[in-house]
Amino acid sequence: MKDENLQQALSAWEELSQTPETIIAYHSRLKYMIDEVAKLEDAKYHAQQEGIEKGIEKGIKAVAKNMIASGYDNEQIMQLTSLTVEEVLQLRTEIEVE
């Protein structure tokens, strides 16, 4: 119990003995660290979203290739996948090369 009281007393003493400059420096450093964590979290979120979007796009193109192989025409593929005519024609070219 004495150790806990002593720690609280030392902590209070440290807080009270700080100069305005050290308090400002401490808060500035703390704000910087919080901002850096926020930047990293934001970058992580955007990277995940980009990965999800690329995965969805890849999946749609795989479905479109299967539709081409099954004999669907360009209009049907465009209607069901929301791909452009250029994208469908590109996929048809890729299938021919394979």
SULTA-V861692 format. One record per pair of residues at least 12 apart in sequence whose ideal C-beta (glycine too) atoms are under 10 Angstrom apart, sorted by the first residue. I is the first residue (numbers start at 1). J is the second residue. Records with the same first field share a line. If there is no record, write none. Layout:
I->J ; J
This chain:
57->83 ; 87
59->81
60->80 ; 81 ; 82 ; 83 ; 87
61->81 ; 83 ; 87 ; 88 ; 90 ; 91 ; 94
62->91
63->77 ; 80 ; 81 ; 83
64->77 ; 78 ; 80 ; 81 ; 82 ; 83 ; 87 ; 88 ; 90 ; 91 ; 92 ; 95
65->77 ; 88 ; 91 ; 92 ; 94 ; 95 ; 98
66->95
67->80 ; 81 ; 83 ; 88 ; 91
68->88 ; 91 ; 92 ; 94 ; 95 ; 96
69->95
72->88
73->88
74->88 ; 89 ; 91 ; 92
75->88
76->88
77->91 ; 92
